[in-house]
Amino acid sequence: QVQLVESGGGLVQAGGSLRLSCAASGGAFSLDDMGWFRQAPGKEREFVAGITWNARTTYYADSVKGRFTISRDNAENTLYLQMNSLKPEDTSVYYCAANPQGSGSYYRMSSSYHYWGQGTQVTVSS
C-alpha cells in the first residue's frame, strides 16, 4: 500500500517562499510519475505540477509557471515543490499524488492518480 505524507506547509507573506515535501513509502516510488495538486475552500482540486519517474520531464499549471519548481529524489523516496514569489491566491491545501494512468494530458487530471497524501495547508497573507 503506497503512503504519501506531505510536509512543509505554513503561513507566509506574499512574495515569500516555501518548500513542500512528500515522503513516499510502500511502493515503487522511483518508477512512478508524481504530481502536486491544490484545493482551496469551495473550489475544485486543481493541477499544480507534475514530474515523470526519471525527472526528465516536468509540467506546470500556467498560474505557477516560473514561480514553482517540482523535483524529486528517488534515493530518498521524496517529492518536492519549491514555491517562490507566493501570492495570496496560492493559498490552498496542497496534495501530492502518485501513479497517474491515462492518455493525453492525463497527468493534469486528479482522477488519473491512484494514490494521494493527506494534504498540507499553505496560507499566503497579503
PyMOL commands that set and color helices and strands:
alter all, ss='L'
color gray80, all
select helices_A, chain A and resi 29-31+88-90+106-108+110-112
alter helices_A, ss='H'
color red, helices_A
select strands_A, chain A and resi 3-7+10-13+18-25+34-39+46-51+58-60+68-73+78-83+92-100+113-116+120-125
alter strands_A, ss='S'
color yellow, strands_A
deselect
rebuild
show_as cartoon
